[in-house]
Amino acid sequence: MKNYIVLLLLTVTLISCGPYQKALKSTDNELKLTVIDQLLEKEKYSKAVNLFDQIIPAYRGTEKAESLSIKYAKALYETGDFPNSSYQFERFVQSHPLSEDKEFAAYMAAKSHYEMSTLYSKSQLNTDRALAKLQDYINSYPDGVYTDEANILVSELRSKLDRKAYEIAKNYHHRSRFIAAIKSFENFIIQHPGSEYMDDAQYYLLESEYLYAIKSRDELVAGRMDIAIKYYNTFVSRFPTSEYRDDAEEIMEKINKYKSENNI
């Protein structure tokens, strides 16, 4: 038992006196640089960041500043600290405009913002920022190394915004707030022309207008039915094989029946 305790204490002592702990407590910045490189090779990014935080100010403005800055930003990204990695990558671009790593830093700054984008059901402020940053990269480097990947990320983020806008409009529809639903679906169709939810939006616009019409005062029904017919014609011409086609035809039959019974 006594031997076990001695061995345990020796192990703890060796660990506490390891290269990382020694560098962390040292005032020797060159030692810290050496240990940082060792940690990065072993993908121990959090420990590397702790050492970076100690030495970055000391090397600012020196010939080592460029290489340290890009390594620091990469390490922050790998730890999942995307707000700080985006800041450091953007700062790198501004501070080292002639660096061969400038394009990489510009892309990773945008990708850091992409990583902060939340679920479609939550606020999309970070999604909007990420789209702007990615588009800036694409505009600056149309034939860049990361342009294809950036375009994929842009498509993913736009799809998220599409769904956010579509779900808002659909929620109005399901809560029978037809005026808000109609306006939201109309805006969606204009603002999201390539969306995968386009036929859904076009159908629910038709249904919202129809339901709005039949709940209106008698003198307003006919005019709103006519608007619904226009939406029907647009829907069937654009999406003739849509899964909503039968539902749209059923609505049209009800409209025709109403107009026939009321001699409209």
Disulfide bonds with the S-S distance in Angstrom:
none
